Amino acid sequence: MTIKGIEPDAPDQQHQETVVTHGPNQDTTERRSVGGPPAAAVTQTSAPAGIATSRTVVRDEVGEKRRKVAQITQIIWFAVGFLEVVLALRLVLKVLGAGQTADFTQMIMAATRPFVMPFLGIFPNAATDGFEFEPASVVAMVIYLLLGVGLVKLVRILYGETSETA
């Protein structure tokens, strides 16, 4: 479509772009001309109405950092939560006396053994008639939960978040 001999995508079409950056300590606004003749050579009456375009780009650096921190903490909590669930499953299987020959029991015991090994022997296991309470599993669950809390706090410190911005 042509208006008074000027095509909308013509190379001399003037676009105005406003970039607003929201930073942690300040907000900045930058206006610039994109395409067409230099901004100084363009007057308001040089192009018919509807030809010149304008857009505003907002960059929220603080919001982007918060989203990144939120994603990292979600990953940490997912990993800790998954580990807590399988350790709790190990504890339940032992307390209820699950058959040690069952494939599922063997899989859970083998998968969780590396996480429980550092805590074996701290407290003695209590066992009666095939039922066994393994305190090392409980200690492991507490320790890994505390490690998860510490990792989340460390991420927030590294990214400069305080309790007011979290």
N, C-alpha and C positions, 0 to 999 in steps of 0.2 A: 504494500500500500504506500502511496506517495502523497505527501501533503505539501502543496506549493513547491513541487519539484525536489523535495528532500525526502529521502528514504529513512525510515526509522533506524535501520542498522548502518546508516552511512558513516564513513570514517570520521566525518567532522562533527558527529553528534557528541554532545557534552553530557557526561554523567557526573553527578556529584556523589561522593561517598563520605560518610561520616563514620569514623571508627572510634568507639568509646571503649576504653580499657579500664576495667575495674580492678585495680591492684590492691595489694595488702595495705599499703600506706597512702595511696593516692589514686584518684581517678583522673584519667587524661582523655581529652577529646581531640581528635585530629580530623580535619576536613581536607579532602583532596579531590582534584578533578581527575577523572579517568576518561581517556579517549578524547577525540576532537582537538581543537586548537588549545593552546595554553589558556589557563583560567583567566589571565589578565586580558586576553584578547576577546573573551566572550562577554557579551553584555546580556542583560535580561531579555532584550528585544531581538537578539540575533537568531533565535530559533522559535518556530511556532510552538504554541502550547501543545503539550502532549509528546513532543519530540525529546526534550531533555528528561532524563530520568534521575532518580535519586534513591539511595539506599543507605541504611544505617546498619553497621556491623557492631555488635556488642561483644566484647571479649571479657568474660568474667574470670579473671585469673584466680581470685579467691575461691569462687565456686568450683573451678576446675581442680584446685588443690584439695578442696574438701571432698570432692567426688573420688579422687585418687586415694585419699586416706580411707574413705569409706570402703572402697573396693578392697584395699589391702587388709583392712580389719575384718571384712567379711570372709576373705580367704582364710585368714588366721583362725577365726571362730569356726569356720566350716571344718578345717583340719582338726582343731581341738575337739569339736563336737563329735566328729566321726571317731576319733581315738577314744573319747570317753564312752561312746556307745559300745564299741567292740570290747573295751576293757570291762564294762559293766556286764556284757554278755558272757565274757569269760568267767567273771565272778559268779553269775547266776548259774552257769553250767556246772561249776565246781561245787557250789553250795547245794544244788539239787541232785548232785551225784550223777551227772550225765555219763553215759557209756563212753569210755575212752576209745573204743574201737569204731565208733560212728564217724563217718567221713566229715560231717559238719563240725563235730566237736574237735576232731584232729585239726581241721583247717583253722578254726578260731584259736585254738591253743598255740598252733605253730605261728600264726600271724601276730599274736599278742606277746608271745614269749620274749622277743627282743625288747619290748617296752616295759615288761615286768622284771626282767632279769636284774637290772641294777638295784632293785628293791627287795629281792629274795633274801631271806635270812635276817631281815631287820626284826621281824616279829615271827614267832613260830606259827606254823599252820595248825589249825585245830581240825581233827578228823575223827568221825565216828561212823561206822557201818557204810562206808562208801561216800558219805557226805563230807566235804572238805571246805573249810573257810580259809581263804588265802588272803591274809592282810596285805601282802605285797601288791595285790591288784588295787586295793583301796588307796594305799599310799601312792601308787603310780597315778591313779585318777586325780588325787589332790595335787600332786606335784605338776602334772601336765596342765591342769587347770590354772595353777599359779603361773606357770611358764607362758601360757596363752595370755593371761592378763598382763604380764610383764612385756611381752612382745607388742601387744596393742598399745600400751603406754609408750614404749620405745618408738614405735612408728609415729605416734602423735607428737612426741618430742622432736624427732628428726624432721618432721614436716612443719614444725613451728606452731602447732595447735596448742591452745591453752584451754582451760576448762570453760572459759567464757565463749570460745568459738566452737567448741566441740558439740 
